[in-house]
């Protein structure tokens, strides 16, 4: 049973600095805090239409994949140096 079946409204993984991949599909999240997940390489929040906020991945220097397809994310803040992102999926 995944988290999305519990219908959480927010997701704060502040202490999970060693997490490498985050996949949360189809949840009812309206906010998510990714700032301190410095080891993340992959984020997939696809099919989370309730997510209608800005996403800040500016601290995630190891991020290579970001999937925000089928979400209502209205802004993404990337690392100033561009990072090493190789795959980006956005929009409905």
C-alpha positions as semicolon CSV with decimal commas, in nm:
position;residue;x (nm);y (nm);z (nm)
1;X;0,000;0,000;0,000
2;X;0,153;0,332;-0,108
3;X;0,133;0,675;0,047
4;X;-0,106;0,800;-0,220
5;X;-0,381;0,565;-0,094
6;X;-0,366;0,746;0,241
7;X;-0,434;1,082;0,067
8;X;-0,174;1,299;0,243
9;X;-0,192;1,672;0,157
10;X;0,175;1,753;0,208
11;X;0,502;1,565;0,189
12;X;0,801;1,680;0,393
13;X;1,109;1,461;0,368
14;X;1,337;1,710;0,539
15;X;1,554;1,451;0,718
16;X;1,595;1,214;0,422
17;X;1,919;1,359;0,286
18;X;2,041;1,017;0,162
19;X;1,730;0,944;-0,047
20;X;1,828;0,876;-0,411
21;X;1,489;0,842;-0,584
22;X;1,145;0,979;-0,508
23;X;0,839;0,845;-0,690
24;X;0,498;0,971;-0,577
25;X;0,239;0,923;-0,849
26;X;-0,124;1,027;-0,837
27;X;-0,130;1,150;-0,480
28;X;-0,333;1,438;-0,344
29;X;-0,030;1,644;-0,242
30;X;-0,069;2,019;-0,262
31;X;0,280;2,093;-0,126
32;X;0,610;1,914;-0,117
33;X;0,944;2,013;0,038
34;X;1,247;1,888;-0,156
35;X;1,508;2,140;-0,043
36;X;1,726;1,916;0,179
37;X;1,718;1,602;-0,035
38;X;2,067;1,674;-0,163
39;X;2,139;1,317;-0,280
40;X;1,830;1,287;-0,502
41;X;1,897;1,177;-0,858
42;X;1,540;1,116;-0,972
43;X;1,207;1,280;-0,885
44;X;0,882;1,155;-1,038
45;X;0,568;1,334;-0,920
46;X;0,376;1,265;-1,240
47;X;-0,003;1,238;-1,242
48;X;-0,037;1,449;-0,926
49;X;-0,284;1,710;-1,053
50;X;-0,339;1,849;-0,703
51;X;0,023;1,970;-0,701
52;X;-0,027;2,333;-0,804
53;X;0,265;2,508;-0,644
54;X;0,621;2,610;-0,721
55;X;0,891;2,343;-0,697
56;X;1,242;2,436;-0,586
57;X;1,519;2,196;-0,686
58;X;1,797;2,456;-0,669
59;X;1,985;2,262;-0,395
60;X;1,964;1,928;-0,576
61;X;2,299;1,927;-0,757
62;X;2,282;1,549;-0,829
63;X;1,938;1,557;-0,992
64;X;1,938;1,394;-1,336
65;X;1,564;1,325;-1,389
66;X;1,261;1,539;-1,306
67;X;0,913;1,431;-1,410
68;X;0,632;1,678;-1,336
69;X;0,406;1,569;-1,621
70;X;0,033;1,571;-1,549
71;X;0,078;1,815;-1,261
72;X;-0,022;2,178;-1,219
73;X;0,321;2,293;-1,102
74;X;0,344;2,660;-1,196
75;X;0,716;2,727;-1,146
76;X;1,040;2,530;-1,113
77;X;1,358;2,680;-0,965
78;X;1,672;2,506;-1,094
79;X;2,033;2,528;-0,971
80;X;2,203;2,851;-1,080
81;X;2,483;2,655;-1,250
82;X;2,230;2,444;-1,440
83;X;2,308;2,121;-1,255
84;X;2,332;1,787;-1,436
85;X;1,965;1,740;-1,527
86;X;1,933;1,522;-1,838
87;X;1,558;1,445;-1,841
88;X;1,282;1,699;-1,777
89;X;0,909;1,638;-1,824
90;X;0,663;1,919;-1,751
91;X;0,299;2,009;-1,793
92;X;-0,039;1,850;-1,824
